[in-house]
Amino acid sequence: MSKPVQGVIAGVAFGLLMTGLFWPTEMRMHFGEWPSARAVTGVAIGVVIGCVRLPWPGWLIGLAFGLLISLPNAVQTRTYGLNIFIGGVAGLMIGGLIHGWKSSSPFR
């Protein structure tokens, strides 16, 4: 299975998990964001991490892009710590699982 496909699968799983976990909180606090925005962010994190080819360790690729992609949600909802933490952890896990935990050649 190709890495972009693995990224889509991991992103969809992460997005659904985050939507389910945050649905009650977002409905109660009225963040102004549809819960599906978390699902789209999760898919974006997975797809980007799956498509990126850098000579960095997989966990670092995931952490960098997870933080970067989760930043707009953090700014919109003003829950910086929570969104950035979740995006970083999700990126870290997705990057490590897709690209491995050690540094490798970007042309594998």
N, CA and C atoms as an extended XYZ file, in Angstrom:
324
Properties=species:S:1:pos:R:3:atomname:S:1:resname:S:1:resid:I:1 pbc="F F F"
N         0.851       -1.169        0.000 N   MET     1
C         0.000        0.000        0.000 CA  MET     1
C         0.900        1.236        0.000 C   MET     1
N         0.566        2.211       -0.827 N   SER     2
C         1.412        3.400       -0.932 CA  SER     2
C         1.263        4.292        0.300 C   SER     2
N         2.262        5.126        0.520 N   LYS     3
C         2.252        6.004        1.687 CA  LYS     3
C         1.131        7.040        1.649 C   LYS     3
N         0.803        7.642        0.493 N   PRO     4
C        -0.355        8.549        0.480 CA  PRO     4
C        -1.668        7.856        0.847 C   PRO     4
N        -1.844        6.614        0.419 N   VAL     5
C        -3.061        5.876        0.778 CA  VAL     5
C        -3.062        5.577        2.273 C   VAL     5
N        -1.912        5.202        2.810 N   GLN     6
C        -1.808        4.994        4.254 CA  GLN     6
C        -2.132        6.285        4.996 C   GLN     6
N        -1.673        7.415        4.454 N   GLY     7
C        -1.962        8.707        5.069 CA  GLY     7
C        -3.442        9.028        5.066 C   GLY     7
N        -4.126        8.733        3.962 N   VAL     8
C        -5.574        8.975        3.894 CA  VAL     8
C        -6.295        8.120        4.934 C   VAL     8
N        -5.931        6.855        5.006 N   ILE     9
C        -6.577        5.960        5.971 CA  ILE     9
C        -6.331        6.431        7.406 C   ILE     9
N        -5.080        6.751        7.718 N   ALA    10
C        -4.759        7.231        9.062 CA  ALA    10
C        -5.445        8.565        9.351 C   ALA    10
N        -5.508        9.448        8.361 N   GLY    11
C        -6.153       10.740        8.543 CA  GLY    11
C        -7.642       10.621        8.767 C   GLY    11
N        -8.299        9.748        8.016 N   VAL    12
C        -9.737        9.545        8.204 CA  VAL    12
C       -10.002        8.963        9.593 C   VAL    12
N        -9.204        7.991       10.007 N   ALA    13
C        -9.376        7.408       11.338 CA  ALA    13
C        -9.174        8.465       12.421 C   ALA    13
N        -8.136        9.274       12.288 N   PHE    14
C        -7.883       10.327       13.270 CA  PHE    14
C        -8.993       11.366       13.264 C   PHE    14
N        -9.439       11.767       12.080 N   GLY    15
C       -10.501       12.767       11.981 CA  GLY    15
C       -11.796       12.289       12.611 C   GLY    15
N       -12.166       11.042       12.377 N   LEU    16
C       -13.382       10.497       12.977 CA  LEU    16
C       -13.251       10.396       14.493 C   LEU    16
N       -12.090       10.003       14.952 N   LEU    17
C       -11.858        9.919       16.396 CA  LEU    17
C       -11.988       11.293       17.050 C   LEU    17
N       -11.357       12.297       16.465 N   MET    18
C       -11.421       13.635       17.033 CA  MET    18
C       -12.827       14.230       16.954 C   MET    18
N       -13.541       13.953       15.882 N   THR    19
C       -14.913       14.435       15.766 CA  THR    19
C       -15.775       13.823       16.862 C   THR    19
N       -15.631       12.536       17.068 N   GLY    20
C       -16.407       11.875       18.115 CA  GLY    20
C       -16.059       12.352       19.508 C   GLY    20
N       -14.776       12.577       19.764 N   LEU    21
C       -14.367       13.015       21.098 CA  LEU    21
C       -14.777       14.447       21.406 C   LEU    21
N       -14.728       15.313       20.394 N   PHE    22
C       -14.981       16.724       20.642 CA  PHE    22
C       -16.402       17.173       20.340 C   PHE    22
N       -17.234       16.306       19.793 N   TRP    23
C       -18.585       16.697       19.434 CA  TRP    23
C       -19.345       17.285       20.626 C   TRP    23
N       -19.394       16.632       21.790 N   PRO    24
C       -20.153       17.214       22.910 CA  PRO    24
C       -19.580       18.550       23.384 C   PRO    24
N       -18.273       18.678       23.398 N   THR    25
C       -17.641       19.920       23.841 CA  THR    25
C       -17.961       21.061       22.893 C   THR    25
N       -17.874       20.814       21.599 N   GLU    26
C       -18.122       21.875       20.627 CA  GLU    26
C       -19.576       22.281       20.603 C   GLU    26
N       -20.473       21.353       20.826 N   MET    27
C       -21.892       21.706       20.844 CA  MET    27
C       -22.213       22.534       22.095 C   MET    27
N       -21.562       22.217       23.198 N   ARG    28
C       -21.824       22.926       24.444 CA  ARG    28
C       -21.188       24.314       24.446 C   ARG    28
N       -19.988       24.458       23.891 N   MET    29
C       -19.267       25.724       23.970 CA  MET    29
C       -19.486       26.615       22.763 C   MET    29
N       -20.081       26.099       21.703 N   HIS    30
C       -20.353       26.897       20.502 CA  HIS    30
C       -19.091       27.581       19.988 C   HIS    30
N       -18.097       26.787       19.637 N   PHE    31
C       -16.832       27.333       19.145 CA  PHE    31
C       -16.969       28.017       17.792 C   PHE    31
N       -18.077       27.842       17.109 N   GLY    32
C       -18.233       28.463       15.809 CA  GLY    32
C       -17.607       27.648       14.694 C   GLY    32
N       -17.284       26.427       14.991 N   GLU    33
C       -16.637       25.546       14.030 CA  GLU    33
C       -17.481       24.283       13.942 C   GLU    33
N       -17.738       23.814       12.753 N   TRP    34
C       -18.463       22.560       12.607 CA  TRP    34
C       -17.567       21.428       13.083 C   TRP    34
N       -18.123       20.440       13.753 N   PRO    35
C       -17.291       19.304       14.171 CA  PRO    35
C       -16.607       18.623       12.992 C   PRO    35
N       -17.184       18.712       11.808 N   SER    36
C       -16.550       18.075       10.655 CA  SER    36
C       -15.237       18.764       10.275 C   SER    36
N       -15.008       19.977       10.753 N   ALA    37
C       -13.739       20.647       10.480 CA  ALA    37
C       -12.577       19.854       11.078 C   ALA    37
N       -12.794       19.231       12.203 N   ARG    38
C       -11.745       18.381       12.785 CA  ARG    38
C       -11.472       17.174       11.896 C   ARG    38
N       -12.526       16.617       11.311 N   ALA    39
C       -12.342       15.478       10.415 CA  ALA    39
C       -11.533       15.885        9.195 C   ALA    39
N       -11.830       17.047        8.634 N   VAL    40
C       -11.087       17.530        7.467 CA  VAL    40
C        -9.634       17.800        7.839 C   VAL    40
N        -9.410       18.364        9.009 N   THR    41
C        -8.046       18.610        9.470 CA  THR    41
C        -7.294       17.292        9.647 C   THR    41
N        -7.967       16.299       10.219 N   GLY    42
C        -7.332       14.990       10.393 CA  GLY    42
C        -6.946       14.351        9.076 C   GLY    42
N        -7.831       14.423        8.098 N   VAL    43
C        -7.525       13.871        6.781 CA  VAL    43
C        -6.372       14.644        6.148 C   VAL    43
N        -6.379       15.966        6.290 N   ALA    44
C        -5.298       16.780        5.724 CA  ALA    44
C        -3.955       16.416        6.353 C   ALA    44
N        -3.937       16.225        7.655 N   ILE    45
C        -2.692       15.837        8.331 CA  ILE    45
C        -2.190       14.507        7.766 C   ILE    45
N        -3.073       13.535        7.653 N   GLY    46
C        -2.668       12.228        7.143 CA  GLY    46
C        -2.190       12.274        5.707 C   GLY    46
N        -2.915       12.977        4.842 N   VAL    47
C        -2.548       13.038        3.423 CA  VAL    47
C        -1.209       13.742        3.240 C   VAL    47
N        -1.043       14.874        3.898 N   VAL    48
C         0.212       15.619        3.738 CA  VAL    48
C         1.392       14.804        4.254 C   VAL    48
N         1.243       14.201        5.410 N   ILE    49
C         2.344       13.403        5.954 CA  ILE    49
C         2.643       12.214        5.047 C   ILE    49
N         1.608       11.610        4.475 N   GLY    50
C         1.819       10.487        3.567 CA  GLY    50
C         2.517       10.887        2.279 C   GLY    50
N         2.294       12.105        1.812 N   CYS    51
C         2.861       12.558        0.542 CA  CYS    51
C         4.249       13.179        0.675 C   CYS    51
N         4.604       13.637        1.845 N   VAL    52
C         5.881       14.321        2.038 CA  VAL    52
C         7.023       13.315        1.989 C   VAL    52
N         8.072       13.692        1.296 N   ARG    53
C         9.279       12.865        1.220 CA  ARG    53
C        10.467       13.725        1.639 C   ARG    53
N        10.862       13.591        2.867 N   LEU    54
C        12.000       14.327        3.406 CA  LEU    54
C        12.961       13.344        4.059 C   LEU    54
N        14.239       13.698        4.180 N   PRO    55
C        15.205       12.802        4.804 CA  PRO    55
C        15.189       12.878        6.335 C   PRO    55
N        14.090       13.300        6.903 N   TRP    56
C        13.958       13.400        8.360 CA  TRP    56
C        13.364       12.112        8.900 C   TRP    56
N        13.493       11.893       10.203 N   PRO    57
C        12.771       10.760       10.802 CA  PRO    57
C        11.260       10.963       10.622 C   PRO    57
N        10.528        9.877       10.501 N   GLY    58
C         9.088        9.961       10.274 CA  GLY    58
C         8.348       10.708       11.363 C   GLY    58
N         8.761       10.519       12.618 N   TRP    59
C         8.075       11.204       13.711 CA  TRP    59
C         8.258       12.709       13.609 C   TRP    59
N         9.410       13.170       13.131 N   LEU    60
C         9.662       14.606       13.006 CA  LEU    60
C         8.851       15.204       11.853 C   LEU    60
N         8.747       14.473       10.755 N   ILE    61
C         7.896       14.920        9.645 CA  ILE    61
C         6.469       15.069       10.145 C   ILE    61
N         5.986       14.058       10.848 N   GLY    62
C         4.622       14.087       11.362 CA  GLY    62
C         4.397       15.213       12.353 C   GLY    62
N         5.338       15.399       13.263 N   LEU    63
C         5.200       16.458       14.261 CA  LEU    63
C         5.159       17.833       13.600 C   LEU    63
N         6.058       18.076       12.674 N   ALA    64
C         6.124       19.387       12.017 CA  ALA    64
C         4.841       19.691       11.250 C   ALA    64
N         4.383       18.757       10.439 N   PHE    65
C         3.193       19.018        9.631 CA  PHE    65
C         1.913       18.934       10.454 C   PHE    65
N         1.890       18.107       11.484 N   GLY    66
C         0.726       18.071       12.372 CA  GLY    66
C         0.526       19.397       13.087 C   GLY    66
N         1.619       19.981       13.569 N   LEU    67
C         1.528       21.292       14.232 CA  LEU    67
C         1.116       22.377       13.249 C   LEU    67
N         1.706       22.348       12.074 N   LEU    68
C         1.418       23.372       11.071 CA  LEU    68
C        -0.036       23.325       10.606 C   LEU    68
N        -0.554       22.148       10.362 N   ILE    69
C        -1.916       22.017        9.855 CA  ILE    69
C        -2.953       22.271       10.950 C   ILE    69
N        -2.634       21.984       12.193 N   SER    70
C        -3.607       22.213       13.276 CA  SER    70
C        -3.636       23.669       13.732 C   SER    70
N        -2.693       24.458       13.313 N   LEU    71
C        -2.637       25.860       13.748 CA  LEU    71
C        -3.871       26.683       13.363 C   LEU    71
N        -4.421       26.579       12.146 N   PRO    72
C        -5.623       27.374       11.831 CA  PRO    72
C        -6.817       27.080       12.741 C   PRO    72
N        -7.039       25.798       13.082 N   ASN    73
C        -8.128       25.477       14.014 CA  ASN    73
C        -7.875       26.089       15.380 C   ASN    73
N        -6.627       26.081       15.809 N   ALA    74
C        -6.288       26.651       17.107 CA  ALA    74
C        -6.565       28.149       17.134 C   ALA    74
N        -6.222       28.837       16.066 N   VAL    75
C        -6.456       30.282       16.003 CA  VAL    75
C        -7.954       30.577       15.935 C   VAL    75
N        -8.693       29.809       15.145 N   GLN    76
C       -10.122       30.052       14.985 CA  GLN    76
C       -10.884       29.832       16.284 C   GLN    76
N       -10.580       28.764       16.993 N   THR    77
C       -11.331       28.434       18.201 CA  THR    77
C       -10.716       29.015       19.468 C   THR    77
N        -9.534       29.572       19.347 N   ARG    78
C        -8.789       30.136       20.479 CA  ARG    78
C        -8.498       29.102       21.565 C   ARG    78
N        -8.362       27.864       21.161 N   THR    79
C        -7.943       26.797       22.069 CA  THR    79
C        -6.573       26.319       21.606 C   THR    79
N        -5.609       27.192       21.780 N   TYR    80
C        -4.280       26.964       21.222 CA  TYR    80
C        -3.620       25.703       21.760 C   TYR    80
N        -3.531       25.585       23.049 N   GLY    81
C        -2.826       24.451       23.634 CA  GLY    81
C        -3.432       23.119       23.248 C   GLY    81
N        -4.743       23.031       23.329 N   LEU    82
C        -5.428       21.774       23.045 CA  LEU    82
C        -5.274       21.375       21.583 C   LEU    82
N        -5.591       22.268       20.667 N   ASN    83
C        -5.514       21.932       19.245 CA  ASN    83
C        -4.088       21.670       18.796 C   ASN    83
N        -3.162       22.467       19.244 N   ILE    84
C        -1.771       22.272       18.838 CA  ILE    84
C        -1.216       20.971       19.420 C   ILE    84
N        -1.569       20.673       20.660 N   PHE    85
C        -1.124       19.425       21.278 CA  PHE    85
C        -1.676       18.224       20.525 C   PHE    85
N        -2.971       18.231       20.232 N   ILE    86
C        -3.601       17.105       19.544 CA  ILE    86
C        -3.041       16.956       18.132 C   ILE    86
N        -2.880       18.066       17.416 N   GLY    87
C        -2.302       18.002       16.071 CA  GLY    87
C        -0.883       17.475       16.092 C   GLY    87
N        -0.100       17.899       17.082 N   GLY    88
C         1.279       17.427       17.199 CA  GLY    88
C         1.361       15.945       17.515 C   GLY    88
N         0.543       15.494       18.446 N   VAL    89
C         0.557       14.071       18.816 CA  VAL    89
C         0.064       13.211       17.650 C   VAL    89
N        -1.012       13.659       16.999 N   ALA    90
C        -1.528       12.895       15.853 CA  ALA    90
C        -0.495       12.843       14.732 C   ALA    90
N         0.121       13.976       14.425 N   GLY    91
C         1.154       13.998       13.398 CA  GLY    91
C         2.329       13.114       13.756 C   GLY    91
N         2.727       13.158       15.006 N   LEU    92
C         3.829       12.332       15.493 CA  LEU    92
C         3.529       10.851       15.274 C   LEU    92
N         2.324       10.422       15.654 N   MET    93
C         1.956        9.015       15.499 CA  MET    93
C         1.807        8.629       14.027 C   MET    93
N         1.112        9.453       13.246 N   ILE    94
C         0.907        9.132       11.839 CA  ILE    94
C         2.244        9.112       11.095 C   ILE    94
N         3.095       10.103       11.341 N   GLY    95
C         4.408       10.141       10.694 CA  GLY    95
C         5.272        8.964       11.064 C   GLY    95
N         5.270        8.599       12.337 N   GLY    96
C         6.059        7.453       12.772 CA  GLY    96
C         5.570        6.151       12.182 C   GLY    96
N         4.252        6.005       12.089 N   LEU    97
C         3.702        4.771       11.540 CA  LEU    97
C         3.900        4.668       10.032 C   LEU    97
N         3.781        5.782        9.326 N   ILE    98
C         3.894        5.736        7.867 CA  ILE    98
C         5.352        5.704        7.419 C   ILE    98
N         6.172        6.595        7.968 N   HIS    99
C         7.552        6.743        7.486 CA  HIS    99
C         8.583        6.033        8.352 C   HIS    99
N         8.191        5.533        9.466 N   GLY   100
C         9.136        4.881       10.359 CA  GLY   100
C         9.650        5.843       11.414 C   GLY   100
N        10.289        5.305       12.402 N   TRP   101
C        10.725        6.128       13.535 CA  TRP   101
C        12.167        6.597       13.396 C   TRP   101
N        12.873        6.115       12.384 N   LYS   102
C        14.270        6.504       12.178 CA  LYS   102
C        14.395        7.291       10.894 C   LYS   102
N        15.513        7.967       10.740 N   SER   103
C        15.793        8.722        9.526 CA  SER   103
C        16.016        7.762        8.371 C   SER   103
N        15.472        8.125        7.207 N   SER   104
C        15.623        7.252        6.049 CA  SER   104
C        15.781        8.111        4.791 C   SER   104
N        16.116        7.450        3.721 N   SER   105
C        16.260        8.134        2.436 CA  SER   105
C        14.884        8.548        1.929 C   SER   105
N        14.752        9.756        1.377 N   PRO   106
C        13.445       10.193        0.883 CA  PRO   106
C        13.064        9.517       -0.442 C   PRO   106
N        13.949        8.724       -1.008 N   PHE   107
C        13.692        8.128       -2.318 CA  PHE   107
C        13.444        6.637       -2.254 C   PHE   107
N        12.955        6.147       -1.102 N   ARG   108
C        12.630        4.730       -0.980 CA  ARG   108
C        11.317        4.436       -1.613 C   ARG   108
